[in-house]
């Protein structure tokens, strides 16, 4: 994910309002990931397609500001980097409003509950109430997953105008994450459209084998979809049919409750 973000940003064409040094600083931050949490100067420079001297200046600046640790020859992000993400979360009241509703939902259905927003071709987790470990990777606030093969992703993509959706699916890679993953852009588009019509999306083992999830939209005062709420579990414990039959109603009720709370907030 980090490499994709770096390549995406490096493709931007600088203009009068583009601060290249700041953009490169963000590239360096996003070069770190779960698969590369500690890196040498050379590794960071290679990942960001910049000179060692340029990477060194940025890393030392981040180190001085407390956002990067430096031990021996290896750099790593410090806990202070969380301030950047929490600044986003704290600027939007929806997540404080959603937390007790999601806690109640997770307790009611006995499965994990999450909220996410759309960012390009990915979803980004903004709140999560885990009850069981359901994936081979760890999920938490800030985690990114591809939108095309996730229930929250398909729900959120259904809010895009046709031309933007077509562009998003054309530009995004659609690899087969499992033997169940739908990778044909036309078929993915049909499933996204279905999610939009019915007001919910269910994905059965397309992201990771053994995982099933169902999502519903969270809307603002204007009726615009701003996030999605989901329930996820293991298929050997809760099948897709059981999840739809027993958990869709409480999920939609919870999503509507968060939407109503959000709409009641002062403009």
C-alpha positions in Angstrom: 0.0 0.0 0.0 2.7 2.4 0.9 4.6 1.9 -2.4 1.4 2.5 -4.3 0.8 5.8 -2.5 4.4 6.9 -3.1 4.1 6.1 -6.9 0.7 7.9 -7.0 2.1 11.1 -5.4 5.3 11.1 -7.5 3.1 11.1 -10.7 1.6 14.5 -9.7 2.8 17.5 -11.8 4.0 20.3 -9.5 2.5 23.7 -10.0 2.7 27.1 -8.4 0.7 25.8 -5.3 2.6 22.5 -5.0 5.2 22.4 -2.2 7.5 19.6 -3.4 9.5 19.3 -0.1 6.3 18.8 1.9 5.1 16.2 -0.6 8.4 14.3 -0.3 8.1 14.4 3.5 4.8 12.7 3.2 6.3 10.1 0.8 8.9 9.3 3.4 6.3 8.8 6.2 4.3 6.5 4.0 7.3 4.5 3.0 7.0 2.8 6.4 4.5 0.0 6.7 3.7 -3.2 8.5 6.0 -5.1 6.1 8.8 -2.5 6.4 8.6 -0.9 9.9 12.3 -0.3 10.2 14.4 0.8 7.3 17.9 2.1 6.5 18.5 5.4 4.8 19.2 3.6 1.5 16.0 1.6 1.7 13.9 4.8 2.3 15.6 6.6 -0.5 14.9 3.6 -2.9 11.3 3.3 -1.9 10.7 7.0 -2.4 12.8 7.3 -5.6 14.9 10.1 -4.2 18.6 10.6 -3.5 20.1 9.5 -0.2 20.9 13.1 0.6 17.3 14.2 0.1 16.0 11.2 2.1 18.5 11.9 4.9 17.4 15.6 5.3 13.7 14.6 5.5 14.4 11.7 8.0 16.5 13.9 10.2 13.9 16.7 10.1 11.2 14.1 11.1 13.6 12.8 13.8 14.1 16.3 15.2 10.3 16.9 15.3 9.8 13.6 17.1 8.0 11.7 14.3 10.8 9.3 13.6 13.1 7.1 15.8 16.7 6.5 14.8 18.6 3.5 16.2 21.9 2.4 14.8 21.4 2.6 11.0 17.6 2.0 11.1 14.8 4.5 11.0 11.2 3.8 12.2 8.1 5.9 12.9 7.5 7.0 16.5 4.1 7.0 18.3 3.9 10.7 17.8 3.0 10.1 14.1 -0.4 9.1 15.4 -1.0 12.8 16.1 -1.4 13.3 12.3 -4.2 10.7 12.1 -5.9 11.7 15.3 -6.1 15.3 14.1 -8.4 14.0 11.3 -10.4 11.9 13.6 -10.9 14.6 16.2 -11.9 17.1 13.6 -15.0 15.1 12.7 -17.6 14.4 15.4 -19.0 11.3 13.7 -16.5 9.0 15.2 -17.3 10.0 18.8 -20.9 9.6 18.0 -20.5 6.2 16.3 -18.4 4.5 19.0 -21.1 3.7 21.5 -23.5 2.6 18.7 -20.8 0.3 17.3 -20.0 -1.1 20.7 -23.6 -2.0 21.2 -23.9 -3.5 17.7 -20.7 -5.7 18.2 -22.1 -6.9 21.6 -25.5 -7.7 20.0 -24.3 -9.7 17.1 -21.1 -11.1 18.7 -19.0 -10.1 15.7 -16.5 -7.4 14.9 -17.8 -4.0 13.7 -15.9 -1.4 11.8 -16.3 2.0 10.1 -14.4 3.2 7.1 -14.2 6.0 4.6 -13.2 6.0 0.9 -9.8 7.3 -0.1 -9.2 6.8 -3.8 -9.3 3.1 -4.6 -9.0 2.1 -0.9 -11.0 2.2 2.2 -9.4 3.5 5.4 -10.5 2.2 8.8 -11.5 5.1 11.1 -13.1 3.0 14.0 -13.1 -0.6 14.9 -14.7 -2.8 17.6 -13.1 -6.2 17.3 -14.5 -9.3 19.0 -12.5 -12.0 17.2 -9.4 -12.1 15.1 -10.8 -12.7 11.6 -8.0 -11.9 9.2 -4.4 -12.9 8.7 -3.4 -9.2 8.9 -4.0 -6.9 11.9 -6.7 -4.3 11.3 -6.9 -1.0 13.2 -7.6 2.7 12.8 -5.7 3.8 9.7 -5.6 0.4 8.0 -6.2 0.4 4.3 -7.9 -2.3 2.2 -8.9 -2.3 -1.5 -12.4 -1.1 -2.0 -13.4 -3.3 -4.9 -13.4 -6.6 -2.9 -14.7 -5.3 0.5 -18.2 -4.8 1.7 -17.6 -1.3 2.9 -15.6 -0.5 -0.2 -18.5 -1.6 -2.5 -21.0 0.3 -0.4 -18.9 3.5 -0.6 -18.1 3.1 -4.3 -21.8 2.9 -5.0 -22.1 6.6 -4.0 -19.8 7.7 -6.9 -21.2 9.1 -10.2 -20.9 6.6 -13.1 -18.0 8.3 -14.7 -16.0 8.5 -11.5 -16.7 4.9 -10.7 -15.7 3.8 -14.2 -12.4 5.8 -13.9 -11.7 4.3 -10.4 -12.2 0.7 -11.6 -10.2 1.3 -14.7 -7.3 2.8 -12.9 -7.3 0.3 -10.0 -5.6 -3.1 -10.1 -8.2 -5.8 -9.4 -6.1 -8.8 -8.4 -7.6 -12.1 -7.2 -7.1 -12.0 -3.5 -8.8 -15.4 -3.2 -10.4 -17.9 -5.5 -13.7 -16.2 -4.8 -12.6 -12.7 -5.7 -14.5 -11.0 -8.5 -11.9 -9.3 -10.7 -13.8 -8.5 -13.9 -14.4 -4.7 -13.9 -17.9 -5.0 -15.4 -19.0 -7.6 -12.8 -17.5 -5.6 -10.0 -19.4 -2.6 -11.3 -22.7 -4.6 -11.3 -22.2 -5.7 -7.7 -21.4 -2.1 -6.7 -24.6 -0.9 -8.4 -26.6 -3.7 -6.6 -25.2 -2.5 -3.3 -26.4 1.0 -4.1 -29.9 -0.1 -5.1 -30.5 -2.3 -2.0 -28.7 -0.1 0.5 -26.2 -2.8 1.7 -23.3 -4.9 0.5 -22.2 -8.4 1.3 -18.8 -9.8 0.4 -18.2 -13.5 0.9 -14.5 -14.6 1.1 -13.3 -12.2 -1.7 -10.8 -10.4 0.4 -9.5 -13.3 2.5 -10.7 -16.9 2.5 -12.9 -17.6 5.5 -14.0 -14.0 6.0 -17.5 -12.7 5.3 -18.7 -9.2 5.9 -21.8 -7.0 5.3 -21.9 -3.2 5.2 -24.4 -0.4 5.3 -24.0 3.4 4.6 -23.6 6.2 7.0 -25.0 9.5 5.6 -24.8 13.1 6.5 -27.6 15.7 6.8 -27.7 16.2 3.1 -28.2 12.4 2.5 -24.6 12.0 1.2 -22.8 8.9 2.0 -19.8 9.8 4.2 -18.7 6.5 5.6 -19.8 2.8 5.8 -20.4 0.5 8.8 -19.8 -3.2 8.6 -20.0 -6.5 10.5 -17.4 -9.1 9.7 -16.8 -12.6 10.8 -15.5 -16.0 10.0 -17.5 -18.0 7.4 -17.1 -21.3 9.4 -18.8 -19.7 12.3 -21.2 -17.3 10.6 -22.1 -18.1 6.9 -23.0 -15.3 4.5 -26.6 -16.4 4.5 -26.8 -16.4 8.3 -25.1 -13.0 8.4 -27.6 -11.6 6.0 -30.6 -13.1 7.7 -29.7 -12.3 11.3 -27.3 -9.3 11.2 -28.4 -7.1 8.4 -31.3 -5.6 10.3 -29.3 -4.6 13.4 -26.5 -3.3 11.1 -28.8 -1.1 9.2 -30.4 0.1 12.4 -27.0 1.0 13.8 -25.9 2.8 10.6 -29.2 4.8 10.6 -28.7 5.7 14.3 -25.2 7.1 13.5 -26.6 8.9 10.5 -29.3 10.6 12.6 -26.8 11.6 15.2 -24.6 13.1 12.5 -27.5 15.0 11.0 -28.4 16.4 14.4 -25.0 18.0 14.8 -24.8 21.8 14.4 -23.7 22.8 10.9 
